[in-house]
Amino acid sequence: MDARAFAEEICRTLRAAGHRAYLVGGCVRDILLEREPADYDVATDATPDRVQQLFAHSLAVGAKFGVVVVTSEPGSGDALQVEVATFRSDVGYSDGRHPDQVVYTKSPEEDVKRRDFTINALLLDPETREILDFVGGQKDLRAGIIRAIGRPADRFREDKLRMLRGVRFAARFRYAIEASTFTAILKSAGDIHQVSAERVRDELTKILTEGAARRGLEMLDETRLLSELLPEISAMKGVEQPPQFHPEGDVWTHTLIMMGGLPAGCSPTLAWGVLLHDVGKPPTFKPATGPNGRIRFDEHVEVGMRMAEEICRRLRFSNDDVAQIVALVGNHMRFKDVPEMKPSTLKRLVRLERFDEHLELHRLDCISSHGHLENYEMVRQFLAATPPAQVRPPRLVTGDDLISLGYRPGPPFQAILEAVEEAQLNGKISTREGALALIEKSFKRSGS
């Protein structure tokens, strides 16, 4: 059974028990757009307690807001989950996210009035295939418009994250934001800081990874949300670059072009690495001086790494994601030296964690500026021609070997082991005997 069939089965069970039940929200929108919904939601007049009575495999994760998650039976393959929400109207939003009071209702029309945008407030009768549209959502779908339900300011006051969601939907579907909704976002942009960092991070990540990252970034800028959330990115605008390397224009333009190359479903760390790879350029910009001078960004990589880490920490990324995003920023300039690299240096480069992301960032960097892909192709050819055992060869000697040779444990150990690995990666030694001979020749024993 697929997710849609499971959701429709839930509706049939509710209806057989005397209740009204419909598919609702984003899944209906996507069905009408002939897209595959990411998930399915059901709206019903059954109370949460009643839903749990009817479905043995259910969990009241949001029962005080009228939401119960119904899961498929264990043993039926991958478990399916559908959120079942009771028709309700919400009263007050003191915290800018959750209703102060939930009042259950029997009316689906009353229920949709509390939702965010018209295109997300459609209901589908799974038996008759009739669409219930109380807010003009079908018309806005046909016109390509993101419109808040009712008074936009009220919808954004209830949940400030809806401003980012509006931008995301507009970018993903290539829709326009309706004028009064757009104006309300402009006026309320400063309130976005009331939203938790985790929710902001997740929404921004969706904007960057749903296949419309460039348009999303442009719309964040147009709505003033970018300057509120990522002022370091706004600072890229107007920062000139050397035309011989960047004929496309300033740092902002370069970054936009790169974001436009990110496909739907790309990894979040790659998307953020692309966004932040040149974040250190605005604070390190030095104009060209003299007749033969050129614009410089001295130490922009080191500065960018520090800034990227601060941004990631601010948005509460996991430690693993922080490390990868900072590594992407920190290593993006190394590819220019590939033709001159020793074998050992190149092998260490391609051994970076999730190297495919580093290589893809480099490709996007090149095609979004000078267009030269020689170094990219050189790395690809190296990876294709070099066996993994040569890139990550087994260690020839260990610390125990050094002790048995009479070396005292301490800081020199690391230098010896690195020297052995360097020679191994460069093809100068390939055996334990060769490694031991190198050590004897190059390093004095403790006390000798």
C-alpha positions in Angstrom: 0.0 0.0 0.0 1.4 3.4 -0.9 1.0 6.6 1.2 -2.0 8.0 -0.7 -3.9 4.7 -0.5 -3.2 4.5 3.2 -4.5 8.1 3.7 -7.6 7.3 1.7 -8.2 4.2 3.8 -8.0 6.3 6.9 -10.7 8.6 5.4 -12.9 5.6 4.7 -12.6 4.2 8.2 -13.5 7.6 9.7 -16.5 8.0 7.3 -17.7 4.5 8.1 -17.7 5.5 11.8 -20.0 8.5 10.9 -17.4 11.2 10.6 -16.4 13.6 7.8 -12.8 13.2 6.5 -10.8 14.7 3.7 -7.3 14.8 2.3 -6.1 18.3 3.1 -3.3 20.8 2.6 -0.1 20.4 0.6 -0.9 16.9 -0.6 -4.1 18.2 -2.4 -2.1 21.1 -3.8 0.5 18.7 -5.2 -2.1 16.3 -6.6 -3.7 19.2 -8.5 -0.2 20.2 -9.8 0.5 16.6 -10.8 3.4 16.4 -8.4 4.2 13.6 -6.0 3.2 14.7 -2.5 5.9 14.3 0.1 3.3 13.3 2.7 -0.4 13.1 3.2 -2.6 14.8 5.8 -6.2 14.2 6.7 -8.8 16.6 8.3 -11.8 15.3 10.1 -14.6 16.3 12.5 -13.6 13.3 14.8 -11.9 14.4 18.0 -8.4 13.2 18.8 -9.7 10.7 21.3 -12.1 9.3 18.8 -9.3 9.0 16.2 -7.2 7.0 18.6 -10.2 4.7 19.4 -10.6 4.0 15.7 -6.9 3.4 14.9 -4.9 1.0 17.1 -1.6 2.2 15.7 -1.8 5.9 16.5 0.1 8.4 18.5 -1.2 11.7 20.0 1.9 13.7 19.2 -0.1 17.0 19.0 -3.3 16.0 20.6 -3.8 19.3 22.4 -3.8 20.9 18.9 -6.0 18.3 17.5 -3.3 16.2 15.7 -2.9 12.4 15.9 -0.4 10.5 13.8 -1.8 7.2 12.4 0.7 4.6 11.4 0.3 1.5 9.2 0.4 -1.9 10.9 3.8 -3.3 11.8 5.0 -6.0 9.4 3.4 -4.4 6.4 6.7 -3.1 5.0 8.0 0.4 5.6 5.7 2.0 8.1 3.5 4.7 6.7 2.4 7.8 8.7 -0.5 10.2 8.2 -1.3 13.2 10.3 -5.0 13.3 11.2 -6.2 16.7 12.4 -9.5 17.6 13.9 -11.4 20.5 12.3 -10.6 23.5 14.6 -10.5 27.2 14.9 -7.6 28.8 16.8 -7.8 31.6 19.4 -4.8 33.8 20.0 -1.1 33.2 19.3 0.8 34.8 22.2 4.0 33.0 21.4 3.9 33.7 17.7 3.6 30.0 16.9 1.1 28.0 18.9 -2.6 28.9 19.5 -3.5 29.9 23.0 -6.7 28.0 22.7 -8.0 25.4 20.3 -11.8 25.1 19.7 -12.9 22.1 17.8 -15.5 22.6 15.1 -17.6 20.5 12.7 -17.0 22.8 9.9 -14.2 22.3 7.3 -14.7 25.9 6.2 -13.9 27.2 9.6 -10.9 24.9 9.8 -9.2 26.1 6.6 -9.4 29.8 7.7 -6.6 29.1 10.3 -4.2 27.8 7.6 -1.4 29.8 6.0 -1.9 30.2 2.2 -4.8 29.6 -0.1 -3.0 27.0 -2.1 -2.5 24.9 1.1 -6.1 25.1 2.2 -7.8 22.8 -0.3 -9.7 19.6 0.7 -10.2 16.6 -1.4 -13.1 14.1 -1.0 -11.4 10.8 -1.6 -14.7 9.1 -2.6 -16.1 11.7 -5.0 -12.8 13.4 -5.9 -14.6 16.7 -5.3 -12.4 19.6 -4.2 -13.6 21.8 -1.4 -12.2 25.3 -1.8 -13.4 27.9 0.6 -10.6 30.5 0.0 -9.9 30.6 -3.7 -7.0 28.2 -3.6 -7.7 26.7 -7.1 -7.8 30.1 -8.7 -4.5 31.0 -7.1 -2.9 27.7 -8.2 -4.0 28.4 -11.8 -2.7 32.0 -11.6 0.6 31.1 -9.9 0.0 33.2 -6.8 1.0 32.8 -3.1 -1.7 34.5 -1.1 -2.2 34.5 2.7 -5.6 33.5 3.9 -7.6 36.4 5.2 -5.5 39.3 6.5 -1.8 38.5 5.8 -0.6 40.4 8.9 -2.8 38.2 11.1 -1.4 35.0 9.5 2.2 36.1 10.0 1.5 37.3 13.5 0.2 33.8 14.4 3.4 32.1 13.1 6.3 34.2 11.9 7.8 31.2 10.1 5.0 31.5 7.5 7.0 34.4 6.0 9.8 32.0 5.1 7.3 29.4 4.0 5.7 31.9 1.6 9.1 32.6 0.0 9.8 28.8 -0.2 6.5 28.0 -2.0 6.9 31.0 -4.4 10.5 29.9 -5.3 9.7 26.2 -5.6 6.6 26.7 -7.8 7.9 29.8 -9.6 4.9 31.7 -8.3 4.5 35.4 -7.4 3.7 36.5 -3.9 0.4 38.4 -3.9 0.9 42.2 -3.3 -0.7 42.5 0.2 1.0 39.3 1.3 4.3 40.6 0.1 3.8 43.9 1.8 3.0 42.2 5.1 6.2 40.2 4.9 8.2 43.3 4.3 6.6 45.0 7.3 7.1 42.0 9.5 10.5 40.8 8.4 12.2 41.9 11.6 9.9 39.6 13.6 11.5 36.6 12.1 14.0 36.5 15.0 11.1 35.4 17.2 11.3 32.0 15.4 13.6 29.4 16.9 16.9 28.9 15.1 16.2 25.3 14.4 12.9 26.1 12.5 14.6 28.9 10.6 17.5 26.6 9.6 15.2 23.9 8.4 13.1 26.3 6.3 16.1 27.9 4.8 17.6 24.5 4.0 14.4 23.6 2.2 14.7 26.8 0.1 18.2 25.9 -0.8 17.6 22.2 -1.7 14.2 22.1 -3.5 15.6 23.0 -6.9 15.0 26.7 -6.9 17.8 28.0 -4.6 18.7 31.0 -6.7 15.1 32.3 -6.9 14.7 31.6 -3.2 17.8 33.6 -2.4 16.6 36.5 -4.6 13.2 36.4 -2.9 14.7 36.3 0.6 16.6 39.5 -0.5 13.5 41.2 -2.0 11.4 40.5 1.2 14.2 41.8 3.5 14.4 38.4 5.2 17.9 37.8 3.9 19.3 40.9 5.6 17.6 39.9 8.9 18.7 36.2 8.9 21.9 36.2 6.8 23.4 39.7 6.7 26.8 38.2 5.8 25.2 37.1 2.5 23.5 40.5 1.9 27.0 42.0 2.3 28.1 40.3 -0.9 26.1 42.7 -3.1 28.3 45.2 -4.9 31.6 43.6 -3.8 33.6 43.6 -7.0 35.9 40.8 -8.2 38.8 40.6 -10.6 37.2 40.5 -14.0 39.8 38.2 -15.4 38.7 35.5 -13.0 35.1 36.6 -12.5 33.6 38.1 -15.7 30.1 37.4 -14.3 30.3 40.2 -11.8 30.3 40.8 -8.1 30.3 38.2 -5.3 26.5 38.3 -5.0 26.0 37.6 -8.7 28.6 34.8 -8.6 26.9 33.2 -5.6 23.5 33.5 -7.2 24.7 31.7 -10.4 26.2 28.9 -8.3 23.0 28.5 -6.3 21.1 28.2 -9.6 23.2 25.2 -10.4 22.0 23.2 -7.4 19.5 20.5 -8.3 16.5 19.5 -6.3 17.4 17.0 -3.6 21.0 18.1 -3.3 22.6 17.5 0.1 22.0 20.3 2.6 25.7 20.6 3.4 26.6 21.1 -0.2 23.9 23.8 -0.6 25.1 25.6 2.5 28.8 25.2 1.4 28.0 26.8 -1.9 26.1 29.6 -0.3 28.9 30.3 2.2 32.0 29.5 0.2 32.9 33.2 -0.5 31.3 34.6 2.7 34.8 35.8 3.7 35.2 38.1 0.6 33.3 41.2 1.7 35.3 41.8 4.9 38.6 41.1 3.1 38.0 43.1 0.0 41.0 45.2 -1.2 40.6 47.4 -4.3 43.1 47.3 -7.1 46.0 49.8 -6.7 48.5 50.9 -9.2 48.4 50.4 -13.0 49.0 46.6 -12.8 47.1 46.0 -9.5 44.0 43.8 -9.1 41.3 43.3 -6.5 42.4 41.1 -3.7 40.7 39.1 -1.0 43.7 38.1 1.2 42.9 35.4 3.7 39.2 35.3 2.6 39.2 31.5 3.0 40.4 31.6 6.7 38.0 34.5 7.4 35.2 32.7 5.6 35.7 29.5 7.6 35.3 31.4 10.9 32.2 33.2 9.6 30.7 30.0 8.2 31.1 28.3 11.6 29.6 31.2 13.4 26.6 31.2 11.0 26.1 27.4 11.4 26.3 27.6 15.2 23.8 30.5 15.1 21.4 28.3 13.2 22.1 25.3 15.5 23.5 22.9 12.9 24.8 19.5 14.1 28.5 19.3 14.8 28.9 17.0 11.8 27.2 19.4 9.5 29.2 22.3 10.8 32.4 20.4 10.2 31.5 19.6 6.6 30.2 23.1 5.7 33.3 24.7 7.2 35.5 22.2 5.3 33.8 23.0 2.1 34.5 26.7 2.6 38.1 25.9 3.8 39.1 23.7 0.8 37.4 25.3 -2.1 40.5 27.2 -3.3 42.8 24.2 -3.1 41.6 23.0 -6.5 43.5 25.7 -8.3 46.8 24.1 -7.3 45.9 20.6 -8.5 48.2 20.6 -11.6 51.2 21.3 -9.3 50.3 19.0 -6.4 52.5 16.2 -5.4 50.8 12.8 -5.5 50.6 12.8 -1.7 48.9 16.2 -1.6 46.4 15.2 -4.2 45.6 11.9 -2.5 45.0 13.8 0.8 42.7 16.2 -1.0 40.5 13.4 -2.5 40.4 11.7 0.9 38.4 14.6 2.4 35.2 13.5 4.0 32.4 13.5 1.4 34.8 14.5 -1.3 32.0 14.4 -3.9 30.6 17.6 -2.4 34.0 19.3 -2.5 34.4 18.4 -6.2 30.9 19.5 -7.1 31.3 22.8 -5.3 34.5 23.3 -7.4 32.7 22.5 -10.6 29.9 25.0 -9.8 32.5 27.6 -8.8 34.2 27.2 -12.2 31.2 27.2 -14.5 29.8 30.2 -12.6 32.9 32.3 -13.2 35.8 31.7 -15.7 34.3 28.5 -17.1 37.6 26.4 -17.0 37.1 22.8 -15.9 40.6 21.5 -16.6 41.4 20.9 -12.9 38.0 19.4 -12.3 38.5 16.9 -15.1 42.1 16.2 -13.9 40.7 15.2 -10.5 38.0 13.0 -12.0 40.6 11.3 -14.2 42.8 10.7 -11.2 40.0 9.2 -9.2 39.0 6.9 -12.2 42.6 5.7 -12.7 43.8 5.4 -9.1 42.8 2.3 -7.1 41.4 3.1 -3.7 44.2 1.2 -2.1 46.6 3.7 -3.4 44.6 6.7 -2.2 44.1 5.1 1.3 47.0 2.6 1.6 47.3 0.5 4.7 49.7 1.9 7.3 53.2 0.4 7.0 54.3 1.1 10.6 52.6 1.9 13.9 53.5 3.5 17.2 54.3 0.1 18.6 56.8 -0.4 15.8 58.5 2.9 16.8 58.7 1.9 20.4 60.2 -1.5 19.4 62.8 0.5 17.4 63.8 2.4 20.5 61.8 5.7 19.9 60.3 7.3 23.0 56.5 8.1 22.7 55.9 11.8 22.3 55.4 14.5 19.7 58.1 13.2 17.3 56.0 10.1 16.8 53.5 12.0 14.7 56.2 13.5 12.6 57.7 10.1 11.9 54.4 8.5 11.0 53.6 11.5 8.7 56.9 11.2 7.0 56.3 7.5 6.3 52.9 8.2 4.9 54.2 11.0 2.7 56.8 8.7 1.2 54.2 6.0 0.8 51.7 8.3 -0.9 54.4 9.6 -3.3 55.3 6.1 -4.3 58.8 6.1 -2.8 58.1 3.2 -0.4 55.5 0.4 -0.5 56.7 -2.1 2.1 57.2 -2.3 5.8 60.9 -2.9 5.3 61.1 0.3 3.2 59.3 2.3 5.9 61.7 1.0 8.6 64.7 1.9 6.5 63.4 5.4 5.9 62.9 5.8 9.7 66.4 4.6 10.5 67.9 6.9 7.9 65.9 10.1 8.7 65.2 10.0 12.4 67.5 9.7 15.5 66.4 7.5 18.3 65.6 9.0 21.7 68.8 9.6 23.6 71.2 8.8 20.7 
